Amino acid sequence: MKVLKDILYKASLTSAIGDMDVEISEIVFDSRKVSQDCVFVAIRGTQVDGHAFIAKAIDQGAKAIVCQEMPSEHAAGITYVQVADSARALGVMAANYYESPSDKLKIVAVTGTNGKTTTATLLHQLFMELGYVTGLLSTVENKINEEVIPSTHTTPDALAINQLLAKMVKEGCTHCFMEASSHAIVQHRMTGLNLTGAVFTNISHDHLDYHGSFDEYIKAKKQLFDELPKGAFALTNADDKRGLVMLQNTKAEKHSYALKYPAEFKAKILSNTLQGLELDIDGKQVWLRMIGEFNAYNVLAVLGTAVLLGEETDEVLMQLSKVRGATGRFDQFIHKGITVIVDYAHTPDALENVLKTIQGVRDGGENVITVVGCGGNRDKAKRPEMAKIACQFSDKVILTSDNPRDEVPMDIIRDMEKGVNPINFKKTMLIEDRKEAIKTAAMFAVKGDIILIAGKGHETYQEIKGVKYPFDDREIAENLLKQIHQD
């Protein structure tokens, strides 16, 4: 049990009614999870306002209420605490409840539209190779040392983050690398964390359904750097036109990486093939198992972070040549001379990066067949753009379902089709069933061709009407190719 006033330390209280020395069993912000003697934090969410469930929380056993707006009636024996921002207060409370685990780790947060998962995963793999016990919080998986914990959000909620960090500390981790999504930043899921540094990869149009405008999306990313403490480091991509914007108001030490513009950490691409990437970094030639210019940027972000954390450049580069990166990011296999690439590319910029990379490594005679969809209940503005890009860089395109969620799959596909130029109609197909779309691509393909299956990457499910059905792009593609292209 924890004392309420200790949990609320630095939580920006505006008023309080009742006993602040009351003992609390746990912190809860979901009224469905209220337990006896807990403190219920009423948060105004995008769908539901927690203030509407204060009475219910008390009926179920909550001993204290933290809220932005005091209820008009107060129940006897209940402590009410008013704060300026409930979501921000929850972050601070979570850190206090778990005894500030972020103070006992070196934590680096990675933000940007694309490259977050790969960069965070590479950092985790690298520091394991360097001999550290380290943690990872990512879209693909959360890891404590080698223990994998399933991930449900790009960034977990504040309580889950601090619980994971506390477990990392207990198990001897010295470092943690985490993705910082724009949603998580503005929802204060990371508030209360003591970050050692933050990395900016790039930014392009995404999540406008949530943020409302591109400017607000940029502000969300920038907020991470604005809130960095003095003594932390801020590492940005100088080649991204908004890279330096991220550092405008930060108190942290400013650093940059680039392939094109002047930067502290710089590289030149010497060769780029389906087998790997060769870079020149400070006159040293480094071969990596990853592919594409976008991965060259990811590697520079990792190198810069490692050096800023006190590691030696030569040792970092040697260990980077061993690592593979994140599952579902340019994940490839070859069957009967047909190359299949599975990638999480679910934004126009990410899809263009992958297809341009394929264009850069292809011999010229083969066909590029792209299977791509867009998620339901997400930014509709990018749908036609995704189809347009797929047609621009592919010989054949199959528009299909991704995670339709609550939308009608064919409606999403029709939205995508609006981006197809009339001259590309003949090379474009609409196939609602994703498995059938992959099967069609496999039937079209001949030896030497490249099939790109984009949008889901590491995901092993398809979400339809609130239900997640098993669906693994790579597994399905491998099985279908073996059936269709036999000896």
Backbone torsions as a table, in degrees:
resi	resn	phi	psi	omega
1	MET	NA	141.6	179.0
2	LYS	-117.2	151.6	178.1
3	VAL	-83.5	134.1	-175.0
4	LEU	-55.2	-45.2	-176.8
5	LYS	-63.7	-29.2	177.7
6	ASP	-73.3	-38.0	178.5
7	ILE	-65.2	-32.2	-175.6
8	LEU	-89.8	6.1	-179.2
9	TYR	-56.3	124.8	179.9
10	LYS	67.1	24.6	-178.2
11	ALA	-92.6	11.0	177.2
12	SER	57.9	62.5	178.9
13	LEU	-74.6	143.9	175.1
14	THR	-110.6	-28.4	175.2
15	SER	-164.2	163.7	180.0
16	ALA	-152.3	146.4	176.5
17	ILE	-132.2	123.1	177.2
18	GLY	111.5	-170.8	-173.8
19	ASP	-82.6	114.2	179.5
20	MET	-83.0	-9.2	179.0
21	ASP	-93.8	10.0	-179.2
22	VAL	-66.2	142.5	179.3
23	GLU	-86.5	137.2	-174.1
24	ILE	-117.1	136.1	-179.1
25	SER	-80.1	-39.1	179.8
26	GLU	-165.8	170.1	176.2
27	ILE	-102.5	133.0	-179.7
28	VAL	-134.9	136.6	174.6
29	PHE	-122.5	-1.4	175.8
30	ASP	-108.7	115.4	-174.9
31	SER	-60.5	-22.1	179.0
32	ARG	-73.2	-14.0	-177.3
33	LYS	-111.1	13.4	-179.3
34	VAL	-61.8	135.6	179.4
35	SER	-126.2	169.9	-178.9
36	GLN	-61.3	130.2	175.5
37	ASP	69.0	21.8	178.4
38	CYS	-86.9	170.3	168.9
39	VAL	-105.5	127.1	-179.9
40	PHE	-99.3	124.1	179.2
41	VAL	-101.1	115.3	-178.6
42	ALA	-87.2	111.9	-176.3
43	ILE	-113.5	137.5	174.4
44	ARG	-83.8	106.0	-178.6
45	GLY	-95.4	-178.6	-179.8
46	THR	-72.6	-28.0	-178.1
47	GLN	-108.5	-37.9	-172.9
48	VAL	-134.0	145.0	175.6
49	ASP	-101.4	115.6	-178.0
50	GLY	-60.8	-20.9	179.7
51	HIS	-61.6	-25.8	-179.2
52	ALA	-71.7	-11.7	-175.6
53	PHE	-113.3	13.5	-179.2
54	ILE	-61.6	-47.7	-179.2
55	ALA	-61.2	-41.8	178.9
56	LYS	-62.9	-41.9	-179.7
57	ALA	-61.7	-41.0	178.9
58	ILE	-65.4	-41.8	178.8
59	ASP	-61.2	-30.8	-177.3
60	GLN	-89.3	0.3	173.3
61	GLY	118.2	1.4	178.6
62	ALA	-62.0	136.7	-177.6
63	LYS	-99.2	-20.5	-179.4
64	ALA	-143.6	151.8	-179.7
65	ILE	-126.2	130.5	173.2
66	VAL	-113.5	126.6	-173.7
67	CYS	-150.8	163.4	175.5
68	GLN	-86.6	-30.2	-179.1
69	GLU	-126.0	120.4	-179.2
70	MET	-65.3	135.1	175.5
71	PRO	-67.8	154.9	-177.3
72	SER	-70.2	-27.9	178.7
73	GLU	-116.5	142.6	-178.3
74	HIS	-118.3	127.4	179.6
75	ALA	-77.3	145.4	-179.3
76	ALA	-65.4	137.7	176.0
77	GLY	80.1	3.5	-179.6
78	ILE	-105.9	136.0	176.6
79	THR	-92.3	128.5	178.8
80	TYR	-113.0	130.9	179.3
81	VAL	-126.5	124.9	177.6
82	GLN	-99.3	134.4	179.9
83	VAL	-126.9	163.1	-179.3
84	ALA	-67.7	-37.5	-177.0
85	ASP	-148.1	113.1	-175.9
86	SER	-64.3	-39.5	-178.7
87	ALA	-64.9	-44.4	177.8
88	ARG	-64.5	-41.9	179.4
89	ALA	-60.8	-38.6	179.2
90	LEU	-60.3	-40.8	178.4
91	GLY	-61.3	-45.3	179.7
92	VAL	-65.8	-42.7	-179.7
93	MET	-63.3	-41.5	179.9
94	ALA	-61.4	-43.5	178.9
95	ALA	-62.6	-43.8	179.0
96	ASN	-64.4	-42.4	-177.2
97	TYR	-61.3	-40.0	-179.1
98	TYR	-94.5	16.8	173.0
99	GLU	62.1	45.4	172.6
100	SER	47.9	60.4	-178.7
101	PRO	-62.8	-26.5	-178.5
102	SER	-68.2	-17.5	176.3
103	ASP	-74.5	-15.6	-174.0
104	LYS	-106.4	6.6	179.8
105	LEU	-133.0	157.6	167.2
106	LYS	-93.4	110.8	-176.3
107	ILE	-112.4	129.0	176.5
108	VAL	-120.2	126.4	178.8
109	ALA	-101.7	137.9	-179.4
110	VAL	-116.0	124.9	179.0
111	THR	-129.0	162.9	-176.9
112	GLY	145.1	167.8	179.5
113	THR	-72.7	-48.1	-178.9
114	ASN	-123.5	151.1	174.4
115	GLY	95.4	-5.8	-178.3
116	LYS	-60.2	-51.0	-175.2
117	THR	-64.4	-47.0	-178.7
118	THR	-61.8	-45.6	-178.4
119	THR	-63.3	-47.8	179.7
120	ALA	-63.5	-40.8	-179.5
121	THR	-67.3	-42.5	177.4
122	LEU	-61.1	-41.3	178.6
123	LEU	-62.5	-42.6	178.1
124	HIS	-62.1	-47.5	179.9
125	GLN	-62.7	-43.0	-179.2
126	LEU	-60.4	-49.4	-176.2
127	PHE	-70.5	-25.7	170.7
128	MET	-66.2	-43.0	178.5
129	GLU	-64.2	-31.3	179.7
130	LEU	-77.9	-3.5	174.9
131	GLY	99.9	6.7	-180.0
132	TYR	-90.8	151.7	167.8
133	VAL	-89.5	120.3	-169.2
134	THR	-140.0	158.7	-178.0
135	GLY	-115.0	161.4	-180.0
136	LEU	-140.9	133.3	171.6
137	LEU	-122.3	108.2	-175.1
138	SER	-143.7	173.0	177.0
139	THR	-62.2	-41.9	-174.8
140	VAL	-73.1	-47.7	-177.6
141	GLU	-163.6	154.5	169.2
142	ASN	-102.9	136.1	-178.3
143	LYS	-132.2	137.9	170.0
144	ILE	-117.5	107.0	-169.6
145	ASN	58.4	-117.5	178.8
146	GLU	-101.7	-0.2	-178.5
147	GLU	-80.0	125.6	-178.6
148	VAL	-95.8	130.8	177.2
149	ILE	-121.0	123.7	-176.0
150	PRO	-54.3	142.9	-179.6
151	SER	-108.8	137.4	178.5
152	THR	-114.8	-17.1	177.6
153	HIS	-136.1	157.4	175.6
154	THR	-55.8	-44.3	173.3
155	THR	-128.7	123.2	-180.0
156	PRO	-62.7	172.3	177.2
157	ASP	-71.4	168.8	-173.4
158	ALA	-59.0	-39.7	179.2
159	LEU	-65.8	-44.7	-179.3
160	ALA	-64.5	-39.8	178.9
161	ILE	-60.1	-50.3	-176.8
162	ASN	-68.5	-33.1	175.6
163	GLN	-64.1	-43.7	177.6
164	LEU	-64.5	-43.2	179.7
165	LEU	-63.8	-38.4	178.4
166	ALA	-64.0	-38.3	178.3
167	LYS	-67.9	-38.1	177.1
168	MET	-59.9	-45.2	179.5
169	VAL	-61.1	-44.8	-179.0
170	LYS	-60.7	-35.9	-176.8
171	GLU	-92.2	9.6	170.9
172	GLY	89.6	14.4	177.8
173	CYS	-67.5	143.2	176.4
174	THR	-108.2	-23.6	-178.1
175	HIS	-132.3	153.0	171.4
176	CYS	-142.1	133.7	177.9
177	PHE	-117.3	129.1	-173.2
178	MET	-136.5	148.0	171.6
179	GLU	-79.0	145.4	176.5
180	ALA	-126.0	98.0	179.5
181	SER	-75.9	159.4	179.1
182	SER	-63.5	-35.9	177.8
183	HIS	-61.3	-47.2	-177.2
184	ALA	-62.7	-37.3	-178.0
185	ILE	-66.2	-50.8	-176.4
186	VAL	-73.9	-22.9	178.4
187	GLN	-88.0	4.7	175.5
188	HIS	62.0	28.8	177.4
189	ARG	-67.8	-21.1	-178.5
190	MET	-105.2	-0.5	178.0
191	THR	-61.3	137.1	-179.0
192	GLY	97.8	-11.0	178.7
193	LEU	-84.2	142.1	176.1
194	ASN	-98.0	96.5	-176.1
195	LEU	-84.7	138.3	174.4
196	THR	-79.9	-30.9	180.0
197	GLY	-169.3	169.6	177.3
198	ALA	-142.6	147.6	-176.8
199	VAL	-124.3	135.5	174.6
200	PHE	-109.7	125.4	-178.7
201	THR	-91.6	-57.0	-178.1
202	ASN	-175.5	173.3	175.6
203	ILE	-147.3	135.6	174.2
204	SER	-147.7	174.7	-173.6
205	HIS	-61.2	123.5	176.0
206	ASP	-167.4	154.6	175.4
207	HIS	57.4	27.5	179.3
208	LEU	-70.6	-18.7	174.8
209	ASP	-63.5	-30.0	-179.4
210	TYR	-92.7	-48.4	-173.3
211	HIS	-83.2	-19.8	176.2
212	GLY	90.9	-35.2	179.4
213	SER	-154.4	161.5	180.0
214	PHE	-65.4	-36.5	178.8
215	ASP	-61.1	-41.5	178.8
216	GLU	-67.6	-35.3	177.4
217	TYR	-64.1	-42.3	177.0
218	ILE	-62.8	-44.0	179.9
219	LYS	-60.6	-36.6	179.6
220	ALA	-62.7	-45.0	178.3
221	LYS	-65.2	-42.3	-177.3
222	LYS	-64.8	-30.2	-179.1
223	GLN	-56.2	-34.7	178.8
224	LEU	-59.1	-42.7	-178.2
225	PHE	-78.2	-34.2	177.6
226	ASP	-60.7	-31.3	-174.6
227	GLU	-96.9	2.3	177.3
228	LEU	-65.4	140.8	179.4
229	PRO	-77.6	158.9	173.7
230	LYS	-62.8	134.7	-177.0
231	GLY	102.6	-19.3	173.9
232	ALA	-80.1	172.3	174.5
233	PHE	-116.9	149.5	176.8
234	ALA	-123.0	116.2	-177.5
235	LEU	-112.8	124.4	-175.2
236	THR	-127.8	158.1	176.6
237	ASN	-83.4	106.4	-176.8
238	ALA	-70.7	-18.2	179.0
239	ASP	-79.6	-18.6	176.4
240	ASP	-81.5	131.5	-173.0
241	LYS	-65.1	-13.4	176.3
242	ARG	-109.5	9.4	-179.0
243	GLY	-60.3	-46.7	-178.5
244	LEU	-74.7	-23.2	176.7
245	VAL	-60.9	-35.9	-178.8
246	MET	-59.7	-28.7	-174.4
247	LEU	-95.7	-0.3	-172.5
248	GLN	-55.2	-42.8	-174.1
249	ASN	-115.2	13.6	-177.0
250	THR	-78.1	147.2	174.6
251	LYS	-88.8	-11.3	-175.5
252	ALA	-75.5	164.8	175.1
253	GLU	-68.9	133.9	-173.6
254	LYS	-96.7	131.4	179.0
255	HIS	-141.7	159.8	-177.5
256	SER	-144.4	160.5	174.0
257	TYR	-137.3	155.9	-176.4
258	ALA	-168.2	160.1	169.4
259	LEU	-103.3	-26.1	-171.6
260	LYS	-112.6	-50.8	-175.1
261	TYR	-91.4	162.6	177.4
262	PRO	-57.5	137.2	-179.2
263	ALA	-161.4	162.7	-179.8
264	GLU	-68.1	-38.6	178.4
265	PHE	-115.7	114.2	-169.6
266	LYS	-130.5	149.2	178.1
267	ALA	-146.7	161.2	175.2
268	LYS	-129.8	134.4	178.7
269	ILE	-80.5	121.0	178.5
270	LEU	-91.9	-39.8	176.8
271	SER	-154.6	151.1	-177.5
272	ASN	-143.6	106.1	-179.0
273	THR	-130.1	174.7	177.0
274	LEU	-67.6	-12.7	178.7
275	GLN	-89.2	-23.8	-179.7
276	GLY	164.7	-173.8	-173.7
277	LEU	-127.4	131.6	177.2
278	GLU	-114.0	126.3	-177.3
279	LEU	-121.0	152.3	168.3
280	ASP	-107.4	115.7	179.3
281	ILE	-123.4	112.0	-178.5
282	ASP	53.2	42.3	177.8
283	GLY	79.2	1.5	178.7
284	LYS	-105.0	131.7	178.4
285	GLN	-89.1	127.2	-177.0
286	VAL	-126.6	128.9	176.2
287	TRP	-104.6	134.1	-176.7
288	LEU	-125.8	153.1	-179.6
289	ARG	-79.3	-7.6	-179.7
290	MET	-88.0	166.4	-172.8
291	ILE	-129.4	143.4	169.8
292	GLY	97.9	152.5	179.5
293	GLU	-58.3	-38.3	-178.9
294	PHE	-61.7	-32.5	177.4
295	ASN	-76.4	-25.7	174.0
296	ALA	-63.0	-40.3	176.2
297	TYR	-64.3	-43.4	179.6
298	ASN	-60.0	-41.4	-179.9
299	VAL	-64.5	-41.1	178.1
300	LEU	-64.0	-38.7	177.5
301	ALA	-62.7	-40.5	179.3
302	VAL	-67.7	-45.4	178.4
303	LEU	-58.8	-49.2	-179.5
304	GLY	-59.0	-43.9	179.7
305	THR	-62.1	-46.6	-178.3
306	ALA	-61.5	-43.3	179.5
307	VAL	-65.4	-41.2	179.1
308	LEU	-67.7	-19.8	175.3
309	LEU	-89.8	4.2	173.4
310	GLY	100.3	8.7	-179.3
311	GLU	-87.1	156.5	179.4
312	GLU	-81.7	134.9	-176.7
313	THR	-55.7	-49.2	-176.8
314	ASP	-60.8	-41.7	-179.8
315	GLU	-67.2	-39.4	179.1
316	VAL	-62.8	-46.5	-179.1
317	LEU	-64.1	-37.9	179.2
318	MET	-64.5	-43.5	-179.2
319	GLN	-71.8	-32.5	179.2
320	LEU	-63.6	-27.5	179.5
321	SER	-67.5	-13.3	-178.0
322	LYS	-95.2	-24.8	-169.8
323	VAL	-83.2	160.3	-173.4
324	ARG	-112.4	-20.3	-178.5
325	GLY	94.1	-167.6	-172.5
326	ALA	-87.5	147.2	175.5
327	THR	-61.2	138.8	175.8
328	GLY	79.2	10.5	174.9
329	ARG	-114.1	105.3	-175.6
330	PHE	49.9	45.7	179.1
331	ASP	-82.0	119.5	-172.8
332	GLN	-128.1	154.0	170.5
333	PHE	-148.7	161.4	-178.1
334	ILE	-124.6	132.6	175.5
335	HIS	-134.5	121.8	-179.8
336	LYS	52.4	38.8	177.1
337	GLY	82.0	-0.6	178.0
338	ILE	-97.5	123.1	179.9
339	THR	-93.0	128.0	176.8
340	VAL	-114.5	129.7	178.5
341	ILE	-119.3	124.3	176.8
342	VAL	-108.0	125.4	-176.2
343	ASP	-142.2	147.0	-177.6
344	TYR	-74.6	-1.5	-175.6
345	ALA	-43.7	106.9	-178.5
346	HIS	-129.8	13.2	172.7
347	THR	-125.6	156.3	178.5
348	PRO	-55.8	-42.9	-178.4
349	ASP	-64.2	-43.8	-179.8
350	ALA	-65.3	-41.7	179.4
351	LEU	-63.8	-42.1	178.2
352	GLU	-64.0	-40.8	178.5
353	ASN	-59.1	-46.1	-178.4
354	VAL	-65.7	-45.3	-178.1
355	LEU	-68.8	-35.5	175.7
356	LYS	-66.7	-35.8	176.6
357	THR	-63.7	-43.6	177.9
358	ILE	-61.9	-42.0	177.9
359	GLN	-60.7	-36.0	-177.3
360	GLY	-72.4	-22.4	-177.1
361	VAL	-110.0	-6.0	-178.8
362	ARG	-76.1	155.6	-179.5
363	ASP	-79.5	-29.6	177.4
364	GLY	124.1	-32.1	-177.2
365	GLY	-87.3	-18.2	-175.9
366	GLU	-83.0	161.5	175.3
367	ASN	-96.0	144.4	172.2
368	VAL	-106.0	118.4	-178.7
369	ILE	-111.4	117.8	-176.0
370	THR	-109.1	127.8	173.5
371	VAL	-109.1	120.0	-174.0
372	VAL	-148.4	146.0	174.8
373	GLY	-139.1	179.7	176.5
374	CYS	-130.4	147.3	-178.1
375	GLY	-73.3	147.8	175.5
376	GLY	-79.8	160.3	-179.9
377	ASN	57.1	31.7	179.8
378	ARG	-133.1	178.9	-176.5
379	ASP	-49.1	110.0	-178.0
380	LYS	-76.9	-22.4	-176.0
381	ALA	-62.9	-27.5	-176.4
382	LYS	-84.2	-9.9	-175.1
383	ARG	-61.9	-55.4	178.4
384	PRO	-62.6	-32.2	-179.8
385	GLU	-66.6	-38.2	177.8
386	MET	-61.9	-44.7	179.8
387	ALA	-66.5	-40.6	178.6
388	LYS	-58.9	-45.9	-179.1
389	ILE	-67.0	-41.6	178.5
390	ALA	-58.4	-43.3	179.6
391	CYS	-68.4	-36.9	-177.3
392	GLN	-63.4	-34.8	-173.0
393	PHE	-115.5	13.2	-178.2
394	SER	-128.7	157.0	175.6
395	ASP	-88.1	-31.0	174.4
396	LYS	-138.9	142.9	-179.3
397	VAL	-131.8	132.4	175.5
398	ILE	-119.3	111.6	177.3
399	LEU	-86.8	128.6	-173.0
400	THR	-144.0	-172.9	179.7
401	SER	-82.5	147.5	175.6
402	ASP	-113.8	-107.6	168.2
403	ASN	-110.2	91.7	-175.0
404	PRO	-66.2	-20.5	-178.5
405	ARG	53.6	-117.8	-176.1
406	ASP	-95.3	2.1	-179.3
407	GLU	-93.9	161.4	174.8
408	VAL	-77.9	121.6	-175.4
409	PRO	-51.5	-42.8	-176.3
410	MET	-68.5	-27.5	176.2
411	ASP	-65.3	-40.7	178.4
412	ILE	-64.3	-44.5	-179.0
413	ILE	-63.5	-39.4	177.8
414	ARG	-65.2	-35.7	175.0
415	ASP	-62.0	-41.1	178.4
416	MET	-65.0	-41.2	-176.2
417	GLU	-59.3	-25.1	179.5
418	LYS	-62.3	-18.9	179.3
419	GLY	-90.3	-1.8	-178.8
420	VAL	-84.3	119.2	176.4
421	ASN	-65.3	140.9	-179.6
422	PRO	-50.5	-32.3	-179.5
423	ILE	-69.7	-13.6	-179.6
424	ASN	-103.9	4.1	-179.4
425	PHE	-57.9	-40.8	-174.5
426	LYS	-65.3	-28.0	-178.4
427	LYS	-98.0	8.0	-177.2
428	THR	-114.8	135.1	176.6
429	MET	-124.0	149.5	175.6
430	LEU	-113.8	114.6	179.2
431	ILE	-130.9	110.6	-173.4
432	GLU	-64.2	-45.0	-178.1
433	ASP	-73.0	118.8	-174.4
434	ARG	-64.6	-39.2	178.8
435	LYS	-63.6	-41.7	178.6
436	GLU	-64.8	-36.1	178.6
437	ALA	-64.2	-44.0	178.4
438	ILE	-65.6	-39.8	178.3
439	LYS	-61.9	-41.9	179.6
440	THR	-63.7	-42.6	177.7
441	ALA	-60.9	-41.5	178.9
442	ALA	-64.2	-35.3	179.4
443	MET	-72.2	-35.3	177.7
444	PHE	-68.9	-34.3	-169.5
445	ALA	-71.1	143.0	173.1
446	VAL	-127.2	171.3	-177.8
447	LYS	-51.1	129.9	179.7
448	GLY	99.9	-21.0	-178.0
449	ASP	-72.6	160.3	179.3
450	ILE	-122.3	125.0	176.2
451	ILE	-106.6	123.3	173.6
452	LEU	-104.9	123.2	175.0
453	ILE	-110.3	107.4	-169.1
454	ALA	-112.2	152.7	169.0
455	GLY	114.8	-32.3	-175.5
456	LYS	-112.7	-33.3	174.1
457	GLY	54.4	-111.5	-175.7
458	HIS	-74.6	-16.2	-174.8
459	GLU	-63.3	138.6	-179.8
460	THR	-115.2	29.9	-179.6
461	TYR	-150.5	166.1	170.5
462	GLN	-127.8	125.3	-175.6
463	GLU	-95.2	118.3	-178.2
464	ILE	-133.3	119.5	178.4
465	LYS	51.1	44.9	176.0
466	GLY	81.9	-0.4	-179.9
467	VAL	-114.2	134.5	177.6
468	LYS	-98.5	115.8	179.1
469	TYR	-100.4	142.0	179.2
470	PRO	-56.7	128.3	178.1
471	PHE	-162.9	110.3	-179.1
472	ASP	-118.5	109.5	-176.4
473	ASP	-52.4	-47.4	-176.4
474	ARG	-65.2	-47.0	-178.4
475	GLU	-60.9	-44.9	-179.8
476	ILE	-65.4	-42.9	179.5
477	ALA	-62.7	-42.8	179.8
478	GLU	-62.2	-45.3	-179.3
479	ASN	-64.5	-43.2	-178.7
480	LEU	-67.2	-40.6	178.9
481	LEU	-63.7	-38.6	179.1
482	LYS	-66.0	-36.5	179.6
483	GLN	-70.9	-42.0	-174.3
484	ILE	-82.0	-40.0	-177.2
485	HIS	-111.0	79.2	-179.9
486	GLN	-92.2	168.4	177.1
487	ASP	-63.2	NA	NA
